[in-house]
Amino acid sequence: MAILNGASGSPTVMWRKPVSWPAAVQWAALVALSALIWLVWNAAGLPAGLLMGPMIGGIVFGVNDLRLDVPRWPYMGAQALIGAMVSASITPAIVASFTHEFLLFCGVMTATLLGAAALGWLISRAGLIPGATAVYGTAPGAASAMVLLGEAEGADVQLVAFMQYSRVLLVALGAAIVARFWAGVATGAHAPGTPWLTPVHWGDLAAVLLLAAAGQQAARSLRLPAWALLGPLLLLSTLHAAGWLAVDLPRWLLAAAYALLGWHIGLGFRRDFLRHAGRTLPVVVGAALCLMCLCGLLAWCLTRVAHIDALTAYLATSPGGIDSVAIIAASTPRVDLQFVLALQSIRLLFVIGLAPWVTRLVVRLSPHLQNVPR
């Protein structure tokens, strides 16, 4: 800060940007801040702490004009690991359950995807949020994957992240409240998680990483949208569902992937964006609640048509937060855990695979989006 004499002779206070810290010091401070936020987040029993801690830490740095960038190759590796993580949920038992309930699952997934796409179209049609950003922001599930896909399709990645993770929090909160007061299940900070230092099968891990890299390059050659994510996801899901490959990623490796993704998102935030995001908060919350109501209606239909337990149906159709939904479902004795995980996992895969094409179709069929940047 410097005090200068103005034209009238009165002192004027001038703020000068402090000398930038060395990059290594900035990274060390960012890691420490992210870890602190994660600890607080986890103690509060909130979901996705390994992602939200680094993302909030990155936001703090971004809005204070401390410029850091996640290097390209580690970021590509993080996308591959996210794809591998999703593929691990596609098991032979889930494929068998999907085959047995094929028409039921397809009906629920189609209704959810179309409802979310229609909601995104209405938001963009009203001019509240631009086209592709609105569609990716309202996609029902796979929050981290939707951010990556939205970025590849030219959407506003920070706004997509804001919409997706706001919905994740609301859905997790809603599921916890329903389970607590409906079935008497306590959910919170002490929910069991995967241990950090479980034994690692290095041969299987090496095979997963090599195949993930091969999947990335194959998808890049085929010019798939969001190839860095979809390539590993599609290849590893096929091999894992067939029982030919064990996908068991250690928690510390996933934490590194989440941190890189969170920092990539958070460091892109600036003060002017936060002001804009604050203005869209009513729209974001309203969209999340509408999507939750749609999925609640689908759950009610499942109870009537397929005679499924109401709490099982509600958790199976919750729009996102598969990790927190799985913990809540596993804590409730009367819930059909396999049905919940099957519907959630298959929808996750379908949402990721179909989102780019759904978005392009919405934009192509919407005259009001033809000349609007996506």
Sequence and secondary structure as in RCSB ss.txt:
>XXXX:A:sequence
MAILNGASGSPTVMWRKPVSWPAAVQWAALVALSALIWLVWNAAGLPAGLLMGPMIGGIVFGVNDLRLDVPRWPY
MGAQALIGAMVSASITPAIVASFTHEFLLFCGVMTATLLGAAALGWLISRAGLIPGATAVYGTAPGAASAMVLLG
EAEGADVQLVAFMQYSRVLLVALGAAIVARFWAGVATGAHAPGTPWLTPVHWGDLAAVLLLAAAGQQAARSLRLP
AWALLGPLLLLSTLHAAGWLAVDLPRWLLAAAYALLGWHIGLGFRRDFLRHAGRTLPVVVGAALCLMCLCGLLAW
CLTRVAHIDALTAYLATSPGGIDSVAIIAASTPRVDLQFVLALQSIRLLFVIGLAPWVTRLVVRLSPHLQNVPR
>XXXX:A:secstr
 EEEE TTS EEEE        HHHHHHHHHHHHHHHHHHHHHTT S HHHHHHHHHHHHHHHTT      HHHH
HHHHHHHHHHHHTT  HHHHHHHHHTHHHHHHHHHHHHHHHHHHHHHHHHTTSS HHHHHHHT SS HHHHHHHH
HHTT  HHHHHHHHHHHHHHHHHHHHHHHHHHH    STT     TT    HHHHHHHHHHHHHHHHHHHHTT T
THHHHHHHHHHHHHHHTTS      HHHHHHHHHHHHHHHHTT  HHHHHHHHHHHHHHHHHHHHHHHHHHHHHH
HHHHHT   HHHHHHHH SS HHHHHHHHHT TTS HHHHHHHHHHHHHHHHHHHHHHHHHHHHT GGGTTS  
